């Protein structure tokens, strides 16, 4: 019985330390970003699309893939959401098959192979970035990945413990990250 309690305490401590490390390491956008072959934006909010479209307009990538697009969504609708500029019409591809982060990575991997790319800028929210990078690197181990995390104004990462909604969001994302990490360990 004492062994089970001791193991439970150790596992709980590891979980708490892991969670605190996860939150502490959630990335903010870097001061500079080197160009890549392509840009991939994971759907889930207009700020992601705006950021990715801005990177495309700055010519930090040759093309932009928006992955996980709902089948009923049109390119014009996304262009309005993303505040897309001149390059949106010519240089944006839509991926309709992904329904999860793992699916986003698989959809992007096919796009990378088709375009013969070796580097990507990944655009998603900051709290979603660790899992996204894990999924993308497991699916495309030979592709250089550059994170471009987007901050969601309603999610206060700095004071996460003050807001139960933010706390639960980060807990859920941390658990999904752990599952993704375990899956990538098992598949290799």
N, C-alpha and C positions, 0 to 999 in steps of 0.2 A: 504493500500500500504506500509506504513512504517513497519507494522508488518511482511509482506512478506520479505521486505529487511532485517529487523533485523534477522529473522529466517534464511535467506540465509547466512548472515554473520556468524552467530553462527555455522551453518552446515559446512561452508567452514573452519572456524577455527578448528572445531572438526576434520575434515578430515586432515588438515595440521598437527595438533598435533599428530593425530594417525599415519600418514605416517612417521613423523620424529621419533616417538617412535618405529615404526616397523623397520625402517632402523637402528636405534641405537641398537636395541636388536637382530639384525641378529647375530646368534651365530657363533663363531669360534670353532674349535674342542677343547674339554676340555683337560686339561693336562693328566688326567687319565680317564680310561673308565673301569667300572666294567663289568665282563662277564655277558652274558644274555643267555637265552635258544636258541634264534635264531637271525639271522641278516637278515634284509630286505634292499635290494638296489633297488631304483627306477631308471628305465632306464632314459636316457637323456644325457649321456655323459660318456666317458671312465674313467674319473677321479673317478666317483662314483663307477664304477665296480672295479677299481684298489683298492680303499680304502676298499671296502667291502671284496674283496678277501684277502687283507692283514689282516683284522680283523679275517677272518676265519682261515688263516694260523697261527695267534697268539693264536688260540683256544679261542677266546672271545665269540664264539657261536658254538653250535653243528652243525647247518646247516645254509646255506645261501639261501634265496629266492631272485631271481632277478625277479621283477614284472614289467609287462608292456612290455614284450619282443615281438617284431614283429614276427608274425607266420612263416615267412620265415627264421628267424635267428636260427642257430644251436648252440648247447652247445660249440662245438669246436671254432666257431667264437667268442663267448663271452669269452672263456678261453684265446684266444689270446689277445683280447682287454683288459681284466682284468689282464693280466700277471699272470694268475692263477697258483697256485702251486700244491702240491701233493694232497691237500684236495678238489680241484675243481671237479675232476671226481666223487668222492664218495659222496660229501656232499653239492652239489649245485642243487637246484630245480629251474626250470624255470616256470614262470607264463605268459601265453599268452593271457589272457582274458582282462586285464586292458588297458583302453585307456585314463584314466584320473587319477588324484590323488585320487579322491573318489574311482575309480575302483581299484587302487593300494591297498587302505585300505581294500576294500572288499575281494580282492584276498588274501591279507596277513591274514585277519581274518579267512578265510577258511583253510589256511595253518597252522595257530596257533591252530585251533580246531583239525585238523588232527593229529598234532604232540603233542598236549596237552602241549603247551608252556604257560608260564606266564610272560615272559619278552622278549623284543626285542631291538636290536640296529637298529635304522633307519638311513640309509645312503642316503643322497641326498645333493644337493647344499645348501649353507648357506641361500641364499635368498628364497629358496623353503621350507626350514625346518619349519617355522611357520605354513604354510598351511598344510604341511604333518602331523605334530604332531596333529593339530586340527582334520584332517580327521581320522587319526589312532586312536586317543583317543576317538572320537565319535563312531567309529565302534567297538572298543575293549576297553571299559572303565575299565575293570578289568585286563588289561595287562600293566605291567610296561614298559615304553618306554624310551630309552636312545638315545638322538640325537648324531649323528656323522656327523656334517656338513662339506661338502667339499667346499673348496674355488676354484672358477673358475678364473684363472689368468687374463682373459680378462675383468672381472667385478670388477672394483675398488670400493668396498663398502665404503671405507674410504673417498674417494673424489668423491662420486657419482654425485654431482651437476656439476662437470666439464665435464662430458661426457653425451651428450644427449641420446645416446644409453643405457647407464646404467640407467639414470634417467627414461627413458620410460620402461625399463625392470622392474625396481623396482616399478614403478607406476602400471604396469600391474599385477605384483605379489601381490601387496598390495590390489588391487581391487579384485583379485581372493580370497585372504585371507578373505576379508570382506564378500564375497558371501558365502564362506565355513563356516565362523563363524555364519552368519545369518542362514544358512541351519541347522547347528548343534543346534542352539537355538530353531528353529521351530520344529525339529524332536524329541526334548526331552520334 
